[in-house]
């Protein structure tokens, strides 16, 4: 079982105010969205789920990020909010982050990869292959090779075979990790977009759905709702609309079944603050007990490749 720390790895402040986040005072001010990442404590290592924007993005955003997105979402560049700095603030050694699991390769999810060059990075093969092609103008704005110095340590997974997990198929346990963490294909926002499920205890899972949805009210069974600005933003970035709507439909039903699964997304401030128990503008702080500064040497774990992960 795993312990989870919730990290906001640099807020973005998009044009449109309440048209985007639903809580700003007007549409003429900048809104506020999170880059919700997870730091997962396993018995022998730490695992990051997404990395948000990283220290190199903070130090030199113009060389790493596109002018288009810098103007549109205006990240709040604060070094103390990077995943690396928050891992340190929690009392851990960053070198104990031995694995990073990506929902997808958008710039605001992969920016911190460079801060953990020793970590093995896990993603869907379709995501890797498409992002590498840099096929369209928008692809070149969102998928930033400047953030990919760790490509030699990337490990990819095909959407073939795998397990079933609460009705989802082709679920991938991760190489050298226990079956307490798995990738669930949730295509649409990108072709290889995935959710990441983390088992918190025997009957309790958290599913980080990344950008499969953006606003908490999209998970309502009756009359799901998204703010106009985020509805447009999702349309602008979607790679497969039918797949995106299907992923949202399946997540919506999962979130309302009595199955012990909590669903969250990457950019909703209300969800983040409910799970983290602190304002999104505040970096993570150590828990009541101080964790050890180093963890045991890595021990290979058996992959769970057959049967049901929750069975």
Backbone torsions as a table, in degrees:
resi	resn	phi	psi	omega
1	UNK	NA	159.9	-170.4
2	UNK	-125.6	150.8	170.0
3	UNK	-104.8	136.4	-173.4
4	UNK	-117.4	131.5	170.5
5	UNK	-109.5	135.5	-178.7
6	UNK	-98.5	123.1	-177.6
7	UNK	-119.1	131.6	168.8
8	UNK	-97.3	104.0	-172.0
9	UNK	-95.8	67.9	175.3
10	UNK	86.2	112.4	176.8
11	UNK	-68.0	150.8	167.8
12	UNK	-108.2	151.2	-173.7
13	UNK	-125.6	79.0	-171.0
14	UNK	-74.5	154.5	169.7
15	UNK	-60.0	142.8	174.2
16	UNK	113.9	-10.6	174.6
17	UNK	50.6	-123.0	-175.6
18	UNK	-68.2	-18.0	173.8
19	UNK	-65.6	-20.3	177.9
20	UNK	-99.1	-60.8	-170.9
21	UNK	-91.7	-14.4	178.9
22	UNK	77.9	-0.6	-175.9
23	UNK	-130.3	-13.2	177.2
24	UNK	-65.9	161.9	-174.1
25	UNK	-73.8	-28.4	-178.7
26	UNK	-151.7	170.6	176.9
27	UNK	-84.0	-4.0	-175.2
28	UNK	-102.1	5.2	173.4
29	UNK	-113.2	168.8	176.8
30	UNK	-73.7	138.7	174.0
31	UNK	-81.4	-171.1	179.8
32	UNK	-144.8	121.1	176.1
33	UNK	-123.7	149.9	178.5
34	UNK	-89.7	163.7	162.7
35	UNK	-117.0	81.7	-170.9
36	UNK	-76.2	114.8	176.5
37	UNK	-118.1	159.4	177.5
38	UNK	-115.6	136.4	168.1
39	UNK	-109.7	116.1	-172.7
40	UNK	-107.7	124.5	174.7
41	UNK	-90.1	115.3	168.1
42	UNK	-103.8	177.4	-172.3
43	UNK	-68.9	-23.9	-175.3
44	UNK	-127.8	4.7	-179.5
45	UNK	-168.4	173.4	172.9
46	UNK	-109.5	147.3	179.0
47	UNK	-128.8	130.7	171.8
48	UNK	-98.5	134.9	169.4
49	UNK	-104.9	108.0	-170.4
50	UNK	65.0	162.1	-175.6
51	UNK	-128.6	-2.6	-177.7
52	UNK	61.1	-148.5	174.2
53	UNK	-93.5	143.7	-171.6
54	UNK	-106.6	-176.1	-176.0
55	UNK	-65.1	-36.1	178.4
56	UNK	-69.9	-32.0	174.7
57	UNK	-64.4	-39.8	178.6
58	UNK	-65.6	-43.1	-174.9
59	UNK	-71.3	-34.6	-174.9
60	UNK	-149.6	68.0	-175.6
61	UNK	-61.2	-34.4	-174.5
62	UNK	-64.7	-29.6	-178.3
63	UNK	-86.3	-13.2	-173.5
64	UNK	-114.8	-29.2	-174.9
65	UNK	-115.1	155.8	-176.7
66	UNK	-77.6	147.5	175.6
67	UNK	-59.1	-34.8	-179.0
68	UNK	-58.8	-52.2	-177.4
69	UNK	-77.2	-30.7	174.6
70	UNK	-60.0	-38.7	178.3
71	UNK	-76.7	-38.4	-175.3
72	UNK	-72.7	-45.7	-173.1
73	UNK	-111.5	-10.9	172.9
74	UNK	39.7	73.1	179.3
75	UNK	-56.5	145.4	179.0
76	UNK	-89.5	85.3	-170.5
77	UNK	-71.4	103.3	176.7
78	UNK	-130.8	116.5	-175.6
79	UNK	-57.8	-34.6	-177.4
80	UNK	-68.6	-12.8	179.4
81	UNK	-95.0	-2.9	176.6
82	UNK	-67.8	155.3	179.6
83	UNK	-57.9	-42.7	-179.2
84	UNK	-57.1	-50.0	-177.6
85	UNK	-66.2	-34.9	180.0
86	UNK	-74.4	-32.3	172.7
87	UNK	-59.9	-45.3	177.8
88	UNK	-63.5	-43.3	-178.5
89	UNK	-62.1	-29.7	178.4
90	UNK	-78.3	-5.2	177.0
91	UNK	96.1	10.1	-178.6
92	UNK	-97.2	159.7	170.2
93	UNK	-86.0	122.1	-179.5
94	UNK	-55.9	-26.2	-179.9
95	UNK	-69.3	-12.6	174.6
96	UNK	-78.9	-7.4	171.3
97	UNK	-78.3	93.8	-173.4
98	UNK	-97.9	-12.1	179.8
99	UNK	-140.5	143.2	172.7
100	UNK	-128.7	128.0	178.6
101	UNK	-111.3	122.7	-177.0
102	UNK	-101.9	133.6	169.6
103	UNK	-70.9	-36.3	177.0
104	UNK	-171.0	179.3	-169.7
105	UNK	-103.5	15.2	175.0
106	UNK	-56.8	151.4	-173.2
107	UNK	-56.8	-32.0	-176.9
108	UNK	-89.1	8.6	174.5
109	UNK	-118.9	-27.1	-174.8
110	UNK	-107.8	3.3	-173.7
111	UNK	-65.9	-24.3	-178.3
112	UNK	-91.7	2.8	-179.6
113	UNK	-56.3	-40.3	-177.4
114	UNK	-62.3	-22.6	-178.0
115	UNK	-77.7	-10.4	-178.4
116	UNK	-132.5	63.6	-173.4
117	UNK	-66.1	-16.1	-179.6
118	UNK	-86.3	-10.0	-173.5
119	UNK	-83.7	145.2	171.0
120	UNK	-81.2	132.9	-175.1
121	UNK	-109.8	130.9	-176.2
122	UNK	-114.4	134.1	177.1
123	UNK	-157.9	167.3	176.1
124	UNK	-73.1	142.4	-178.4
125	UNK	-62.3	-37.2	179.4
126	UNK	-61.7	-38.8	179.2
127	UNK	-63.5	-48.2	179.0
128	UNK	-58.1	-50.6	-172.6
129	UNK	-65.7	-41.7	-178.0
130	UNK	-71.3	-43.7	-178.8
131	UNK	-60.3	-36.3	-179.4
132	UNK	-64.3	-26.5	-175.8
133	UNK	-73.0	-25.4	179.8
134	UNK	49.6	51.6	-166.4
135	UNK	-74.7	-42.8	-174.3
136	UNK	-115.6	168.8	176.8
137	UNK	-58.2	-45.1	-179.6
138	UNK	-65.3	-37.4	175.7
139	UNK	-56.7	-41.1	-177.5
140	UNK	-72.2	-21.1	175.3
141	UNK	-81.1	-37.6	-172.8
142	UNK	-92.8	-37.3	-179.5
143	UNK	-98.1	110.5	-168.6
144	UNK	-111.6	101.3	177.8
145	UNK	-56.4	-22.6	177.1
146	UNK	-59.6	-19.8	-179.3
147	UNK	-96.3	4.8	-167.7
148	UNK	-111.2	40.5	-179.2
149	UNK	-68.0	-14.3	-175.3
150	UNK	-98.7	19.7	-172.7
151	UNK	-55.7	-28.5	-179.1
152	UNK	-66.2	-17.7	-179.0
153	UNK	-106.7	16.4	178.7
154	UNK	-85.1	138.6	177.0
155	UNK	-124.9	129.6	-174.2
156	UNK	-114.1	158.3	-175.0
157	UNK	-130.4	134.9	179.3
158	UNK	-89.6	149.7	179.4
159	UNK	-82.7	47.9	-179.6
160	UNK	-127.0	137.4	-179.1
161	UNK	69.6	-143.2	-178.9
162	UNK	85.0	-169.8	-175.8
163	UNK	-102.2	177.0	167.5
164	UNK	-108.6	145.5	-178.8
165	UNK	-144.4	106.6	180.0
166	UNK	48.1	44.0	177.2
167	UNK	91.3	-12.9	177.8
168	UNK	-86.3	138.3	-178.0
169	UNK	-103.8	166.6	176.1
170	UNK	59.4	35.7	179.8
171	UNK	-77.6	133.8	-171.0
172	UNK	-111.0	109.0	165.1
173	UNK	-62.9	155.1	-169.8
174	UNK	-104.4	140.6	-178.0
175	UNK	-57.9	131.4	177.7
176	UNK	68.2	15.5	175.4
177	UNK	-126.5	158.7	179.2
178	UNK	-73.9	170.1	178.8
179	UNK	-76.0	7.9	174.6
180	UNK	-76.9	-8.1	176.1
181	UNK	-132.3	134.1	-179.5
182	UNK	-150.3	154.0	176.2
183	UNK	-99.9	133.6	179.8
184	UNK	-116.0	115.4	179.4
185	UNK	-58.2	126.3	176.9
186	UNK	-135.5	67.4	-173.6
187	UNK	-70.4	162.9	177.0
188	UNK	137.7	-64.1	176.6
189	UNK	-58.4	-46.5	164.7
190	UNK	-130.6	166.6	-178.0
191	UNK	-65.3	-33.4	-177.7
192	UNK	-110.8	26.0	179.9
193	UNK	-64.8	143.0	-179.5
194	UNK	-140.1	152.4	166.1
195	UNK	-93.1	161.3	179.1
196	UNK	-126.1	118.2	-179.2
197	UNK	-97.5	134.4	179.1
198	UNK	-126.9	125.1	178.4
199	UNK	-81.4	118.2	-179.5
200	UNK	-86.9	-36.6	169.1
201	UNK	-154.7	-171.3	-168.6
202	UNK	-55.1	-34.4	-175.3
203	UNK	-126.2	27.3	-173.1
204	UNK	-140.9	118.2	179.3
205	UNK	-120.4	150.5	167.8
206	UNK	-115.5	128.4	176.6
207	UNK	-110.0	110.5	172.3
208	UNK	-81.5	110.3	-174.7
209	UNK	-90.6	3.7	176.8
210	UNK	58.2	-125.3	-179.3
211	UNK	-104.3	21.8	175.0
212	UNK	-62.6	-29.0	167.6
213	UNK	-145.4	169.2	-174.3
214	UNK	-124.3	-19.4	-169.7
215	UNK	-133.9	134.9	-171.1
216	UNK	-57.7	-32.6	-177.6
217	UNK	-74.4	-7.8	171.9
218	UNK	-67.6	-17.0	179.4
219	UNK	-91.6	3.2	175.0
220	UNK	-68.4	134.9	176.9
221	UNK	-68.5	-46.5	180.0
222	UNK	-93.5	122.2	176.5
223	UNK	53.0	60.8	175.2
224	UNK	-57.9	144.7	-171.8
225	UNK	-137.7	141.3	172.3
226	UNK	-131.2	146.3	177.3
227	UNK	-61.9	151.1	-178.0
228	UNK	-58.1	-41.0	-178.4
229	UNK	-65.7	-43.4	179.4
230	UNK	-72.6	-30.3	174.3
231	UNK	-61.7	-43.6	176.9
232	UNK	-65.5	-43.1	-177.8
233	UNK	-60.8	-42.7	178.5
234	UNK	-65.1	-40.7	177.6
235	UNK	-62.1	-42.1	-177.5
236	UNK	-61.9	-35.3	-173.3
237	UNK	-100.7	-10.9	-174.6
238	UNK	-63.2	144.0	174.6
239	UNK	-100.8	-27.1	-179.5
240	UNK	-148.2	101.9	-173.9
241	UNK	-63.5	-45.7	-178.8
242	UNK	-61.9	-41.3	178.2
243	UNK	-65.8	-38.6	178.9
244	UNK	-63.7	-45.1	179.0
245	UNK	-64.6	-37.6	179.0
246	UNK	-67.7	-41.0	176.7
247	UNK	-60.6	-43.2	178.5
248	UNK	-64.4	-40.8	179.6
249	UNK	-61.0	-45.3	-179.3
250	UNK	-66.9	-39.4	176.6
251	UNK	-63.9	-40.0	-179.1
252	UNK	-59.7	-45.8	179.8
253	UNK	-69.6	-38.9	177.7
254	UNK	-60.0	-43.0	-176.2
255	UNK	-65.9	-21.0	-176.3
256	UNK	-108.4	3.9	175.3
257	UNK	-87.1	146.8	179.5
258	UNK	-79.6	68.6	-171.0
259	UNK	-121.5	2.9	-179.7
260	UNK	77.5	21.9	178.7
261	UNK	-111.3	124.7	173.1
262	UNK	-101.2	130.4	-178.3
263	UNK	-109.6	136.2	174.1
264	UNK	-142.0	162.4	178.1
265	UNK	-118.3	-178.5	-171.1
266	UNK	-85.0	-26.8	-164.6
267	UNK	-119.9	5.4	-177.9
268	UNK	-90.4	116.3	-176.5
269	UNK	-64.6	-39.0	-178.1
270	UNK	-64.6	-44.9	176.9
271	UNK	-61.4	-45.1	-178.0
272	UNK	-59.3	-49.8	-175.6
273	UNK	-66.0	-32.6	176.8
274	UNK	-65.8	-39.9	-178.7
275	UNK	-80.4	-37.9	-177.0
276	UNK	-80.5	-27.6	-177.9
277	UNK	72.7	24.7	178.1
278	UNK	-154.9	162.4	176.6
279	UNK	-62.4	146.7	-179.2
280	UNK	-64.5	-20.1	-179.9
281	UNK	-81.0	-4.9	-175.9
282	UNK	-105.3	131.0	178.1
283	UNK	-69.9	159.8	177.9
284	UNK	-63.0	146.7	177.4
285	UNK	-126.3	159.1	-177.0
286	UNK	-60.9	146.3	174.6
287	UNK	-69.7	-178.2	-176.6
288	UNK	-57.5	-38.7	174.6
289	UNK	-101.1	144.3	-178.8
290	UNK	-87.9	121.6	179.4
291	UNK	-69.4	159.0	175.8
292	UNK	-63.4	148.6	-177.2
293	UNK	-74.9	-21.3	175.6
294	UNK	-131.7	158.2	-178.7
295	UNK	-114.7	168.4	179.0
296	UNK	-59.7	158.1	175.4
297	UNK	-58.8	147.0	-176.5
298	UNK	-60.9	136.0	176.3
299	UNK	-119.1	125.0	179.6
300	UNK	-57.4	135.1	180.0
301	UNK	-107.8	148.0	-179.4
302	UNK	-75.6	128.8	176.1
303	UNK	-74.3	137.4	173.5
304	UNK	-92.2	108.3	-173.3
305	UNK	-116.0	-5.5	-179.6
306	UNK	-128.3	157.7	175.0
307	UNK	80.3	-164.4	-177.1
308	UNK	-101.9	129.4	-179.6
309	UNK	-61.7	-30.6	-177.1
310	UNK	-100.8	7.5	-176.8
311	UNK	-91.0	NA	NA
